[in-house]
Amino acid sequence: MSSTAASGFALPWPVLARGPAGDEPGSVFRLDLTAVPAAARVARYRARIVLAEWNVSQDDADTAVLLISELVSNAVKFGTAPSATAPSQISLSLAHAPGMLAIGVSDQSVGLPVRRPAGPDSESGHGLNLVSELSCQCGFFFPGPPGWKTVYCVISLQAGQEQEGEIPA
């Protein structure tokens, strides 16, 4: 995972929200969650609804939901605020522009994400490796309020793969 310095959201967020020159702005979705085990399930459910509204193909939506699940699960497990007495907060952000989707999960830990080698029989350690393999870009940055970090990935969306019922332009 690479680090990207940032104030506010770093790339790819502004690029995706703006969209290509002359086009309408891209779509952005944000969901705040409590860092509890059910957060990944809630994030997957809400993301499926949003991705369907954005006409993301089923294959791309499946990939995005898998990556969302991995990033949110990691945030729940490792993203606890220092000396927290209650569950921490996490935030899921999706940014959609033609041909790409950025996924970001922010948590209240300044601990850096670490990719670990994981064997085929390992029960953990596969998450960030999977994110790296299935995305065209991934990394992390420290977006703003002290004590928060964002782990993100970008996936390329399949061109010409509209959902069933949509007429290609």
WOCOR-V510556 format. One record per helix or strand. SS is the DSSP state (h for helix, s for strand). FROM is the first residue (numbers start at 1). TO is the last residue. Records with the same first field share a line. If there is no record, write none. Layout:
# WOCOR-V510556
SS = FROM-TO + FROM-TO
This chain:
# WOCOR-V510556
s = 2-3 + 27-34 + 89-97 + 100-107 + 137-141 + 149-156
h = 13-18 + 39-53 + 58-78 + 127-134
